[in-house]
Amino acid sequence: MTVTAFTLGSYGDVAPFVVLGRELLARGYDYRIATYEAFRARVEGAGITFIRISGDSEEMVSLLLSDSENGAGEGMNGIQYLLNKYPQMYEEFYRACADSDLVIYMQFGSPAYHFAEKFGIPAIRTYVFPFELTNRYCSLSDSMKRNSLVCGFKNFMCRTLMANAAYSVMNDWRRRLGLKPNGRLHDYTRLRGEKMLTLYQYDAILAPPDPKWADCVCLTGNWTDPPQDKDFEGRDRLEAFLSAGEAPVYAGFGSMNYKDLLSLYAMVLETVLEKTEKRIVVPEICRGLLEECFPSFLDRVALVGFVPFDYLFPRVCAAIHHGGNGTTHAALRCGVPQLIMAFGADQMFWGGQSYYLGTGPEPVNVKKNMTKEQTEKQILALLSRQAYADNAIKYSRLVSTDGARRAADIIAKRYPPAGKGIKE
């Protein structure tokens, strides 16, 4: 059976599909990943077939998250803009789906839904945040309220707005495919009238499922590799730093190419270095900032490039990050208290869930009335309250570590690899 996974976004969006791919390849599937050219080496290096989709990861992240105001209108216009800028995506999705027996897509790979309908093949939805209707929480709203009708209404509105983000372009594509246009309230949890399998790449510890959800909605846990002794550039230097003193703080904001990113790092560094005795690990992009603004603290700072979290996080005392699904789960698995400084989308939600678990302070919304005083207060709370560290250790023993295997088992049960050519 040929399975094609569509994932458009940052490195953190693509990496889980590489991990899933290894599991499916081991079970006998022909597995391919359709994504941006920037990730070709990562995909092919794992022995997985790469299919190119036009576009640019940094452009997408900046337009829809890092440098956007995260309003519904801006997000919808951004998606529409990208689809119009790269019209060749229609042919690329068409070719990738035409010879597939099953497609899997994440949020921004959802155009695959229409091609799956055209070719009569099954499709699996997968998300890194809750996207089902529920009153328990709303993952795309920064409201801290839970278990309320307000959450239920916001969930409905968020899902409706997301479904309409590319409404006109998708209906143009449907006409080209010979399909009837979908209405604005079309239910994208169903394909050809049947409920679709939905796999959520997060742990129930962080966001328990609603008992009302259908049986085809499955929480697998985070799709990540088991801990491995991987080599990486600068490992010896980092190892020497980690071994030379107490566990440092980690601060990093992943793929967020935010216009004021260095100012954000400056606030974090000033608090940690000048208000505490802690050491800190930050990305290499902070080198110039450190040399110019913090020259007397260089011995307390380690600069790093790519570092596997399963190597670093067990050796830090706290993590300050953007609240991506993968980073949030990595900190939880390693028993590390965390402060989430969110840029938008589901990041505030994960910050709120971490806060409610007691594994860190209330999250900071970088784009919504953030102040230096607020940021300093939350960082100092993260580093001084023992309860955060204790809770992080407690939940690290409960969080799952085999999400990709669980997901592959669910897929294999419903769509066995021997079922080549199966159509729904």
C-alpha positions as CSV (number, residue, x, y, z in Angstrom):
1,M,0.0,0.0,0.0
2,T,1.3,3.4,-1.0
3,V,0.8,6.0,1.7
4,T,1.5,9.7,1.1
5,A,1.7,12.2,4.0
6,F,1.2,15.9,3.3
7,T,2.9,18.2,5.9
8,L,3.5,21.9,5.2
9,G,5.0,24.1,7.9
10,S,8.2,24.2,10.0
11,Y,10.7,21.5,10.8
12,G,8.7,20.7,13.9
13,D,5.7,19.9,11.6
14,V,7.7,17.6,9.3
15,A,9.9,15.7,11.8
16,P,6.9,13.7,13.3
17,F,6.0,12.4,9.9
18,V,9.6,11.2,9.4
19,V,9.3,9.2,12.7
20,L,5.9,7.8,11.7
21,G,7.4,6.9,8.3
22,R,10.0,4.7,9.9
23,E,7.2,2.8,11.7
24,L,5.1,2.4,8.6
25,L,8.1,1.3,6.4
26,A,8.9,-1.3,9.0
27,R,5.4,-2.7,8.6
28,G,5.7,-3.0,4.9
29,Y,4.1,0.2,3.6
30,D,5.4,2.3,0.7
31,Y,5.6,5.6,2.4
32,R,6.3,9.1,1.0
33,I,6.3,12.6,2.4
34,A,5.1,15.6,0.4
35,T,6.5,18.8,1.8
36,Y,8.8,21.8,1.1
37,E,12.2,21.5,-0.7
38,A,13.9,22.6,2.5
39,F,13.2,19.3,4.2
40,R,14.3,17.0,1.3
41,A,17.6,16.0,3.0
42,R,15.8,15.2,6.3
43,V,13.2,13.1,4.6
44,E,15.5,11.2,2.2
45,G,18.2,10.8,4.9
46,A,15.6,8.7,6.8
47,G,15.2,6.4,3.7
48,I,11.8,7.9,2.9
49,T,10.6,9.0,-0.6
50,F,10.4,12.8,-0.9
51,I,7.7,14.6,-3.0
52,R,8.2,18.3,-3.6
53,I,5.5,20.8,-2.8
54,S,6.1,24.4,-3.9
55,G,6.5,27.1,-1.2
56,D,8.9,28.1,1.5
57,S,8.8,27.1,5.2
58,E,10.1,30.3,6.5
59,E,7.7,32.4,4.4
60,M,4.8,30.3,5.7
61,V,5.7,30.5,9.4
62,S,6.4,34.2,9.2
63,L,3.2,35.0,7.3
64,L,0.8,32.8,9.4
65,L,2.5,32.9,12.8
66,S,5.8,34.6,13.7
67,D,5.1,38.0,12.2
68,S,1.3,37.9,11.9
69,E,-1.1,39.4,14.5
70,N,-2.8,36.0,14.6
71,G,-6.2,37.4,13.8
72,A,-8.7,35.1,12.0
73,G,-8.8,37.4,8.9
74,E,-5.1,37.6,8.7
75,G,-4.7,33.8,8.9
76,M,-7.3,33.2,6.3
77,N,-5.9,35.8,3.9
78,G,-2.4,34.3,4.4
79,I,-3.4,30.8,3.4
80,Q,-5.3,32.2,0.4
81,Y,-2.3,34.3,-0.5
82,L,0.1,31.3,-0.5
83,L,-2.3,29.1,-2.6
84,N,-2.6,31.9,-5.2
85,K,1.2,32.5,-5.1
86,Y,1.9,28.9,-5.9
87,P,-0.8,27.7,-8.3
88,Q,1.4,24.8,-9.3
89,M,0.4,23.2,-6.0
90,Y,-2.7,21.9,-7.6
91,E,-0.7,19.7,-10.0
92,E,1.7,18.7,-7.3
93,F,-1.1,17.5,-5.0
94,Y,-2.9,15.8,-8.0
95,R,0.2,13.8,-9.0
96,A,1.0,12.8,-5.4
97,C,-2.5,11.6,-4.7
98,A,-3.2,9.9,-8.1
99,D,-0.9,6.9,-7.3
100,S,-1.6,6.8,-3.6
101,D,-3.7,4.2,-1.8
102,L,-4.0,6.3,1.4
103,V,-3.2,9.9,2.3
104,I,-2.4,11.4,5.7
105,Y,-2.5,15.1,6.1
106,M,-1.9,17.7,8.8
107,Q,-3.6,21.1,9.0
108,F,-1.9,22.9,6.1
109,G,-1.8,19.7,4.0
110,S,-5.6,19.6,4.0
111,P,-6.0,20.2,0.3
112,A,-5.2,16.5,0.0
113,Y,-8.8,15.9,1.3
114,H,-10.3,17.0,-2.0
115,F,-7.9,14.8,-4.1
116,A,-8.7,11.8,-1.9
117,E,-12.4,12.4,-2.6
118,K,-11.7,12.6,-6.3
119,F,-9.6,9.4,-6.5
120,G,-11.8,7.4,-4.1
121,I,-9.0,6.7,-1.6
122,P,-9.1,7.0,2.2
123,A,-7.6,9.9,4.1
124,I,-6.5,10.4,7.7
125,R,-6.5,13.7,9.5
126,T,-3.8,14.4,12.0
127,Y,-3.2,17.5,14.2
128,V,-0.8,18.5,17.0
129,F,-3.6,20.2,18.9
130,P,-7.3,19.4,19.7
131,F,-9.5,20.3,16.8
132,E,-12.7,18.4,17.7
133,L,-15.8,20.2,19.0
134,T,-15.8,20.3,22.8
135,N,-16.7,22.5,25.7
136,R,-13.5,21.4,27.6
137,Y,-11.0,23.8,26.0
138,C,-10.3,25.7,22.7
139,S,-6.8,25.2,21.4
140,L,-6.8,28.1,19.0
141,S,-8.0,30.7,21.5
142,D,-5.8,32.3,24.2
143,S,-8.8,32.3,26.6
144,M,-7.8,30.5,29.8
145,K,-11.4,29.5,30.5
146,R,-12.1,25.8,30.4
147,N,-15.2,23.6,30.6
148,S,-17.7,26.2,29.3
149,L,-20.1,26.9,26.5
150,V,-17.8,29.7,25.5
151,C,-15.1,27.1,24.7
152,G,-17.6,25.1,22.7
153,F,-18.7,28.2,20.7
154,K,-15.1,29.2,20.1
155,N,-14.2,25.7,18.9
156,F,-17.0,25.8,16.4
157,M,-16.0,29.3,15.2
158,C,-12.3,28.3,14.9
159,R,-13.1,25.1,13.0
160,T,-15.5,27.0,10.7
161,L,-13.0,29.8,10.0
162,M,-10.1,27.3,9.3
163,A,-12.3,25.3,6.9
164,N,-13.0,28.5,5.1
165,A,-9.4,29.8,5.0
166,A,-9.0,28.8,1.4
167,Y,-12.7,28.5,0.5
168,S,-12.6,30.0,-3.0
169,V,-9.4,28.4,-4.1
170,M,-10.4,25.0,-2.8
171,N,-13.8,25.2,-4.6
172,D,-12.0,26.2,-7.8
173,W,-9.8,23.1,-7.4
174,R,-12.9,21.0,-6.8
175,R,-14.5,22.2,-10.0
176,R,-11.3,21.3,-11.9
177,L,-11.5,17.9,-10.3
178,G,-15.1,17.4,-11.4
179,L,-16.4,17.6,-7.8
180,K,-19.3,19.7,-6.5
181,P,-18.3,22.8,-4.5
182,N,-18.4,22.5,-0.7
183,G,-20.5,24.8,1.4
184,R,-19.0,27.0,4.1
185,L,-20.3,24.7,6.8
186,H,-19.0,21.5,5.2
187,D,-18.0,18.8,7.7
188,Y,-14.3,18.0,7.0
189,T,-14.4,15.2,9.6
190,R,-16.3,13.1,7.0
191,L,-15.1,11.9,3.6
192,R,-17.8,10.6,1.1
193,G,-20.2,10.6,4.1
194,E,-18.0,8.4,6.3
195,K,-16.3,9.5,9.5
196,M,-12.5,9.9,9.0
197,L,-9.8,8.5,11.2
198,T,-8.2,11.3,13.1
199,L,-4.9,10.9,14.9
200,Y,-3.9,13.5,17.5
201,Q,-0.2,13.9,18.1
202,Y,-0.4,14.8,21.8
203,D,-0.7,13.1,25.1
204,A,-3.8,12.8,27.1
205,I,-1.9,14.0,30.2
206,L,-1.7,17.4,28.6
207,A,-5.2,17.5,27.1
208,P,-7.6,14.7,28.1
209,P,-10.0,13.7,25.3
210,D,-13.7,14.5,25.5
211,P,-15.7,11.3,26.2
212,K,-18.2,12.4,23.6
213,W,-15.7,12.2,20.7
214,A,-16.2,9.4,18.2
215,D,-14.2,6.1,18.4
216,C,-12.3,7.2,15.2
217,V,-10.7,10.0,17.1
218,C,-7.5,8.7,18.7
219,L,-4.9,10.4,20.9
220,T,-1.6,8.6,20.1
221,G,0.9,10.8,22.0
222,N,3.8,12.7,20.5
223,W,5.5,11.2,17.4
224,T,9.1,11.3,18.4
225,D,12.1,9.0,18.2
226,P,13.2,7.1,21.3
227,P,16.2,8.6,23.0
228,Q,19.4,7.9,21.0
229,D,23.0,8.8,21.5
230,K,23.2,11.1,18.5
231,D,26.3,13.1,17.5
232,F,25.8,16.7,16.6
233,E,28.0,19.7,15.8
234,G,29.4,21.3,18.9
235,R,28.6,18.4,21.2
236,D,32.0,18.3,22.9
237,R,31.9,22.0,23.7
238,L,28.3,21.7,25.0
239,E,29.2,18.6,27.1
240,A,32.1,20.5,28.7
241,F,29.7,23.4,29.6
242,L,27.0,21.1,31.0
243,S,29.6,19.2,33.1
244,A,31.2,22.3,34.5
245,G,28.4,23.5,36.8
246,E,24.8,23.3,37.9
247,A,22.1,22.5,35.4
248,P,21.5,25.6,33.2
249,V,18.3,27.1,31.9
250,Y,17.4,26.5,28.2
251,A,15.8,29.3,26.1
252,G,14.9,28.8,22.5
253,F,12.0,29.7,20.2
254,G,12.3,27.0,17.5
255,S,11.4,28.1,14.0
256,M,9.9,31.4,15.0
257,N,11.5,34.0,12.7
258,Y,9.9,36.9,14.6
259,K,11.1,40.4,13.7
260,D,11.9,41.3,17.3
261,L,13.3,37.9,18.3
262,L,16.7,39.3,19.5
263,S,14.8,41.7,21.8
264,L,13.0,38.8,23.2
265,Y,16.2,36.9,23.9
266,A,17.6,40.0,25.4
267,M,14.8,40.1,28.0
268,V,15.3,36.5,28.9
269,L,19.1,36.8,29.1
270,E,18.9,39.9,31.2
271,T,16.6,38.2,33.7
272,V,18.5,35.0,34.0
273,L,22.0,36.5,34.0
274,E,21.4,39.6,36.1
275,K,18.7,38.5,38.4
276,T,19.8,35.0,39.2
277,E,23.1,33.0,39.4
278,K,21.8,30.5,36.8
279,R,23.7,29.6,33.6
280,I,21.8,29.4,30.3
281,V,21.9,27.7,26.9
282,V,20.6,29.7,23.9
283,P,20.8,29.5,20.1
284,E,23.8,30.6,18.1
285,I,21.9,33.6,16.8
286,C,22.4,35.3,20.2
287,R,26.2,35.5,19.7
288,G,26.3,39.1,18.7
289,L,23.7,40.1,21.3
290,L,25.8,38.5,24.0
291,E,29.1,40.1,22.9
292,E,27.5,43.5,22.7
293,C,25.1,43.6,25.7
294,F,26.3,40.8,28.1
295,P,30.1,40.6,27.7
296,S,30.8,40.0,31.4
297,F,28.5,36.9,31.5
298,L,29.9,34.9,28.6
299,D,31.2,32.2,30.9
300,R,27.6,31.5,32.0
301,V,26.3,31.0,28.5
302,A,26.5,28.2,26.0
303,L,25.6,28.9,22.3
304,V,24.3,26.0,20.4
305,G,23.0,25.0,16.9
306,F,20.7,22.0,16.5
307,V,20.7,19.9,19.7
308,P,18.5,16.8,20.2
309,F,16.1,17.6,23.1
310,D,16.4,14.1,24.5
311,Y,20.1,14.8,25.0
312,L,19.8,18.4,26.4
313,F,16.6,18.5,28.4
314,P,17.5,15.9,31.0
315,R,20.4,18.1,31.9
316,V,18.7,21.5,32.2
317,C,16.8,22.9,35.2
318,A,14.1,24.7,33.2
319,A,13.0,25.4,29.6
320,I,11.7,28.7,28.2
321,H,10.3,28.2,24.7
322,H,7.6,29.0,22.2
323,G,5.1,26.3,23.1
324,G,5.4,24.1,20.0
325,N,3.8,20.6,20.4
326,G,7.2,18.8,20.2
327,T,9.1,21.0,22.6
328,T,6.3,21.0,25.1
329,H,6.1,17.2,25.1
330,A,9.9,16.9,25.2
331,A,10.1,19.1,28.4
332,L,7.3,17.1,30.0
333,R,8.9,13.7,29.1
334,C,12.2,14.9,30.7
335,G,10.6,16.3,33.8
336,V,11.6,19.9,33.1
337,P,9.5,22.8,34.3
338,Q,8.7,25.1,31.4
339,L,7.6,28.7,30.7
340,I,5.9,29.1,27.3
341,M,6.3,32.4,25.5
342,A,3.8,32.0,22.7
343,F,3.6,33.6,19.3
344,G,0.1,32.3,18.3
345,A,-1.9,29.4,17.0
346,D,-2.0,26.5,19.6
347,Q,1.1,27.7,21.5
348,M,-0.9,29.7,24.1
349,F,-3.1,26.6,24.6
350,W,-0.1,24.4,25.4
351,G,1.1,27.1,27.7
352,G,-2.2,27.1,29.5
353,Q,-2.3,23.3,29.8
354,S,1.2,23.3,31.3
355,Y,0.1,26.0,33.7
356,Y,-3.0,24.0,34.8
357,L,-0.8,20.9,35.3
358,G,1.4,23.0,37.6
359,T,4.6,22.4,35.5
360,G,5.2,26.1,34.9
361,P,3.9,29.7,35.3
362,E,1.0,31.2,33.3
363,P,2.2,31.6,29.7
364,V,3.4,34.9,28.2
365,N,1.7,36.1,24.9
366,V,4.5,37.6,23.0
367,K,2.2,39.7,20.8
368,K,-0.4,40.7,23.3
369,N,0.6,43.4,25.8
370,M,3.8,41.6,26.8
371,T,6.0,43.7,29.1
372,K,9.5,43.4,30.4
373,E,8.2,43.3,33.9
374,Q,5.7,40.5,33.2
375,T,8.4,38.5,31.4
376,E,10.8,38.9,34.3
377,K,8.2,37.9,36.8
378,Q,7.3,34.7,35.0
379,I,10.9,33.7,34.5
380,L,11.8,34.2,38.1
381,A,8.7,32.3,39.2
382,L,9.8,29.4,36.9
383,L,13.2,29.3,38.4
384,S,12.2,29.7,42.1
385,R,9.1,27.6,42.7
386,Q,9.9,24.1,43.6
387,A,6.3,23.0,42.9
388,Y,6.9,23.4,39.2
389,A,9.9,21.1,39.2
390,D,8.1,18.5,41.4
391,N,5.1,18.4,39.2
392,A,7.2,18.2,36.1
393,I,8.9,15.1,37.5
394,K,5.6,13.6,38.5
395,Y,4.0,14.0,35.1
396,S,7.2,12.8,33.3
397,R,6.4,9.3,34.7
398,L,3.0,9.4,33.2
399,V,3.5,10.8,29.7
400,S,3.7,8.4,26.8
401,T,6.8,7.8,24.8
402,D,5.6,5.7,21.9
403,G,3.2,7.9,20.0
404,A,4.4,7.0,16.5
405,R,4.2,3.3,17.2
406,R,0.7,3.7,18.5
407,A,-0.3,5.7,15.4
408,A,1.2,3.1,13.1
409,D,-0.6,0.3,14.9
410,I,-3.9,2.1,14.5
411,I,-3.2,2.7,10.8
412,A,-2.2,-0.9,10.2
413,K,-5.4,-2.2,11.8
414,R,-7.7,-0.1,9.7
415,Y,-5.6,0.0,6.5
416,P,-3.4,-3.1,6.4
417,P,-0.2,-2.8,4.3
418,A,-1.3,-5.8,2.2
419,G,-4.4,-4.0,1.1
420,K,-2.7,-2.4,-1.9
421,G,-5.2,-0.6,-4.1
422,I,-8.0,-0.6,-1.6
423,K,-10.5,2.1,-2.3
424,E,-13.3,3.3,0.0
